[in-house]
Amino acid sequence: MSYTGRPTWSTGPVFPVPYVPTLGPMHPDTVTPQLWEQVIAASESGRFLPHDKDARWGGTKAEAVLCGGPDTEVATLLDRGYRRTLRLHLYGADPDLDQAADQAAKLAADNGAERAVLVRLTRDPQPGRCCRIQLRPFTTGAEAPADDKVRELDHLPETARATWPAFTEELAGEGFAFLAAQERAGRLDGPVLTVAEAGRVVGAIGPMVTLPDPLGRSRLLPQYFGVLPAHRGRGHGRALWRAAMWWGYRSGAEYQLLQTELGSASDRLCQGEGLDTLGFVTTAEL
């Protein structure tokens, strides 16, 4: 890995959008100069921070900060072993995207990265592949599930449980292939909630896990969430979501942060449930 100088805290705003490179969306209260210094120190050592959501899967931290400061832009290198990705995170209000693309391409070449991606963090949505950062606080509690159609995966009848691999294959593009691989490796750290129809798993959300944030407050970690296309529009997604929020509330979580693709079914669901919008993440591959 080629470093271009140790990043330092500058006099600019403290991440105008609460998204910290290598950590992702964070609660606005936790985004401080001290957290940035922890990120830099962890990047130099290759270790996980204790409040890093990715630490749950074990191994070593795959992404490190290369250069930059939190008021303008930050470059990171994601190295998964089989491919390196240079990500240039843009925080300025009106960045020169052509210049940023040139800079990202140069950094990618300097660091042996096969891909270069611009990650633009803004308060308002932007054209392109845009995701919304959403906050669900549990200060007002959560609504208990109205029925018992949501059950934990391990509590399903054996015949329904046997349909789980086919479900994860059909929703592989939504992260369930990765989740299934973690399950086979024995690394699932919490239950997966499911909905079944006619003895078949048709929707799931999980794993359900809490983790302290940098201030020590319990947060519900993001989950993989999906319903098979042929079974959408029947209330399964809302039932799973509310069961997950009930689980988080009963487990002592103070909030959940998540990203949803703008205009997607999950985005519409979360907005309909009254989640707060904290900003937007727009990615563009060069």
N, C-alpha and C positions, 0 to 999 in steps of 0.2 A: 504494500500500500504506500502510495506516495503522498506525503503531507506537504502542503504549501504554506505552512505557518500555523502556529497554535491560535485558534479563534479566541477572541476576547470579547468581553461585554463592552458595548459602546454606550453612548449617551442617548441613543434613540429610544423609541417606545418599547415596552416590554412585550414583545410579540403581539401586535395589534389583533391578530387572530390567534386564539389559544391552541395552537398546533406546534408542537416542539419536534424538530427533526430528530429522527431515530426513535422517538416515543409516540408520536402521533397526537391526536386530540387529548388535551388535558383540561382539567377544571381551571377556569381563569384565576382562581385564588392561588393555585399552586405554581403558576408560571412566574418565576422570580429570577433575579440574577443568580441566586444560589443554586437553583435547579439547573440553569444553563451551565454553571461551572461543574456540576455533577455530571452532566451529559458529556462535557469535554473530557473530564477525567476518566469516565468510563470508556470513551472512544479510544483513548490512548492505551487502555489496559485490555480492551476486548471483553470486559465483563458486563454482566447485566446489572442495572440498578435494581434495588429491591422492589421498587414500585413499577418496574417495566412489565407491561402485560405479556410480552413475548417470553419472559423468563419461565413461564409455565411449561413451555415445551422442551426445556433443557438445552444442552449444547452450549455454544458460545454465541455472543452477539454478532449478528451478520452485517450490521450496518454501523458505520462510524462517520463522524463529522470530519471533513477534510479542511474546510476553510470557511470564513465568512463571519458575519455578526448579525444578531437577531433583529436589527432595525431595517436591514436591506435584503440580503440574500445569504443563504447557507447551502454549501455543497456537501453532500454525503455520498459515500460509496457503499452500496449494498452488494455483498459478496456471498453468494449462495453455493460457491464451490464450482458449479457447472456454468455460471454466468455472473458477470459483474455489471451492475447498473449504477450509473452516475445520476444522482438526483439533485437538481438545483432548485432550492426552495426560495420563492420570490415573495417578499413581504412589502415591497414598496407600493405606494398607491397607484402609480402609473408607470410600470417598468417598461423599458425598451425591450420588447420580446425578441426582436431580431438579434440585438446585441447579447441578450441572455442566452439565446440558442447557440450563438457562436462560442460564448464562454463555456457553456455546458459541453459542447462538442470537443473543445480543446481540453477541458478537464478530463473528459472521458478518455481521450487519446493518451493523455499524460499518465493516467492511472490504469490503463489496460482494460477499460470497461467496454463491453460490447454494445451496451445500450446507453442512451442519454435521455432523461426525462425532465421536463420543466414542471414544477409543482407550484402553482400560484395560489397564495393564501389571501383571501379578500373578505371584506364585510358583505359584499353583494355578489350574487351569482354571476358567472361569466360563461361565454359560449364555450362549447367543448364538453369533455367528460367531467362534469361538475358534481361534487358531492356536498351535502349539507352536514355541518357539525351540529349535533343536537344534544341537549341536556335534559335529562329527566330526573328532577329532584324527588326524593321520597319524604320531604318535610310534611306533605299533606297526606301521607299514607299511600295506599294502593287499593284498587278495587279487587275484592276476592272473586275468583272464578265463579261464574253463574252455574256451571255444570261440571261434570266430571269427565268430559270427553278428552281432556289433556291428561296423559299419563307419562310417567318416566319410561324411557326406553327399556330399562332392565326389568320393569314391572309389567310389560306387555305379555300376553299369551305367547307361547313359543312359536306358534304359526305366524303371528304378526311380527314377532321379533326377527324371524327368518327373512322377512322382506326388507329389512334395513339396508343390506348391501345394495340391492337394486335401487332403492331410493337414493342412496348417496351417489350412485353412478349417474342417475338421471339428473341430479342437481350438482354434478361435479364442478361445473363452472361457477357455482355460487359458494364454493369453499368446502362442500361436503366430502369431496374426495380426500382433501387434506385431513378433515376431521376423522374420516374412516381410517386413514393411515395411522393417525395418533391413537385411535381406539385399538387397532391391531397391535400397536407397539406397547399397549398398556399405559399410555400417557394421558388418558382423559382424567381431568382433575375435578370433575363435577358431573351431575346428572344431565342428560339430554331429555327435554320434554318433547313429547310427540302427540300427534293426532292420527288415528287410524280410521279407515273406512273399508268395510267389507273384508276385514282381516288383513289389511295392508297399510303400512305406514305411508301417509300422504303429506305429512307436514312435520317439521321439527324445528326446535330452537335450543341452542346450547353450545357447549357445556355451561352450566350455571355455576359461576364461581365469583367470589368477592376477593378483593385485594386492597390493602391500605394504599392511599395515595401519598404524595410527598409530605402532606401535613398529618398523616396518620388516620385520616378519615376513611371509612370503609366504602368502597365503590363496587358496583356490579360491573364486571368486565363485559365487553361486547361479545355477542354470541353469533354463531352461524344460524341463519334464519331463512327458511324457505318452505314453500308449498308446491307440490307438483302442479304443472300448468293445467292439467285436466281437472283439477280439484279446487281451483281458485274461484273466488266469488261466492263461497259458501260459509264464510265467517271463520274459517280455520286459522287464518293468519291473525286475526284479532284475538281469538281465543288463546292461541299460543303466546302472543305478546302479553296479554293481561295475566296469564298464568306465570310468565317469566317475571313480570314486574311484582306480582304478589310474592313470588319466591324471593326476589331481591329484598323487598320490604321486610318480610318475615325473617330474613337472614341478617338483618341489621345494616344493610347498605344505606348510605345517605344519598346516593345519586348514581346515575349511569350516564356515560358519554358514548356516543356512537356516530358513525357516518352512514348516510343513506344517499344513494344516487338520486340526483334531483329528478323529480317527476315519477320515480319508480313506485311500485306498490308499497314498499316499505316506507318510502318517504311520505307518501300520502297518509299511510296509517299513523305514522309518528306525529305528523302535523295535526291529524284529526284527534289524536290523543292529547294534544296541547303541549308538546315538547317545545322548549325554547331553542331558537336558532342562534348559534354563536358565531357563525362564519361559514365560508365556503372554501373547498379545496378543488382546484381545477388542474387536471394533469394532461400533458401533451407529450407524446413520444416523438423524438426527433428522428 
